[in-house]
Amino acid sequence: MPDRSYYVETSVWGMIPKGQPKELRQASLQFLRQAPSPNFFISPVVLREIIACSTKIRSQIMVVLKEHTPTILEVSEECEELAQFYVDSGILPAKKTEDALHVALATIHQMDILVSWNHRHMANVRNAEQYQAANRICGYRKTPLILTPLEVMHE
């Protein structure tokens, strides 16, 4: 994989526990093994979502998370404002502010790629175009590519 910065949102970590769809689990684990550690990022949002999982699932995720020691990005007021702009613009519904925060974090911290299995709210062409337009309106010239682990491994 090229030397890029990767913000890995919760859906990727959520595929780690046993019992998840085999193809998605294997692709997630393979991506995590191949991703270069110094360029690997998460946020307190990811950690909150992992902590909200059942003890059994959380433990399986935390074992893998500790192996990779990603850098934790700060959630600033700027991130929260950009996430709210996504919601106010109708890109995401109000109940999906965590998803909006993932995209805002990756944008504000100038990540190259946001890695996600969330096709409904992130990893799809329509939303990617809307995030890019919203970011331009707000003065952000760079919008991260939003790709699944499979797409990252085959880039």
N, C-alpha and C positions, 0 to 999 in steps of 0.2 A: 504494500500500500504506500502511496506517496506520502511525503512528510507534510501533513496537513494538521489542522487543529480540529478535534472532534468533540462536540457536545453530545453526550449520550443520555437521552432522556429515559424516563422510567419504563416505558414499554419494552425496551431492549433488556433491561435488568429483570423485568417481569417474566421474560421467557426462559430464564435460567432454571427455575425449579423443575424437578422431575414432574411429569404429568402434563407439561405444556406440549403443544403440537411439535412432533419430532423435528420436522424440517425447520421450523422457526427457532426452536431451542438450539439445534446444531449450528444453524447460521449465526445466532447470537453468540454462542460460545466461541465459534471460529473467529468471528469478527473481534471479540474481546481478546483472544490470544494474539491476533495479528496487529492490533492497534498499538502504535508506539506510545508507551506510558507518558513521556513528557508532554505529549500533545493530546492528552485524554482528559476531558473535563465533565464535571457534573455540577449540581447546585444544591442548596438547601431544599429546594422544591423536590428534587429527586429523592433526597434523604427522607423528607417528610412523607412522601408517597410510599417509600419502602417501609418506613416505620409503621405505617397504617396497615400493612399486610399482616396476615396471621403469623404467629410465632414460627411455625414450621417453614412457611414460605420465606419470611424475613431472614431466618437463619441461613437458608440455602443461598439467598442472594448475597448476604453479607460476607460469606466465605469467599465468593468470587470477587466481590467489590474490594475486599481487603487485599487480595492478590494483586490488584491493578493499581491501587492507591491513586485514583484520579485527583486532579486538582479541583478544589471546590470554588466555584465562582461566586462572587458576592451578588446578592439581590439588592440593587440600589433603588432609590426613588425613581431614577430614570427608567429602569427596567419595568417597574410597576406602572409608570405612566404610559410607556409604549404598549405594554400588555393591555392596559385599559383602552388604549386607542384601537387596538385590534378588535376588542369586544364592541366598543362604541361604533366602529365602522361596519359591524355585522359580519366580520370574518369568522368569528367564533361566538357561540352563545355565552351569555353571562355566567352560566354554570360551568364553563370550561376555562376559567381564568388561569388554572394551573397550566393548561396547554399553551395558553397565550404567553404565560411567563417563560415557558421553555423557549419559545421562539424569540421573545424579547431578550432573554439572557444571551442566547447564541448571537443575536444581532448586535447588542450593545458591546459584548466582549469580542466581537469581530471573529467569531468562529468561522472556519471554512465550511464545515459540514455539521448539520444537526442530524444525528442518527436516531431513527424512530421506526416503530412498527405501526404507529397510529395513522392509518390511511384516512380515516374519517376527518381528522382535524389538522393533520400536519403533512404527511407524506403523500400528497397528491398535487397534480398540476394546478388545479383551480386555486387551491389555498396558497400554493407557492407563489403564484402570480399576484394574488391579493396581498400577501405579506410583503412582496417586493414593492408593490405600488404604495402600500401604507408606509413602508420604511422610507421611500423616496419623499413622500409628503412630509414626513417628520425629519427629514434631513440626513437620513442614514443611507450612504451610498452602497454599502455592501450588505446583502442579505445572504445568509448561509444557504447552501444547497441542503435540501431536506431529503435524505435518502434512507432506505432500509439497509440493514447490515449486509444483505445480499448484494445490493447495488454498490455499496462501498467496496466490498471485496472484489467486485468485477470492474471497478473503474479503471 
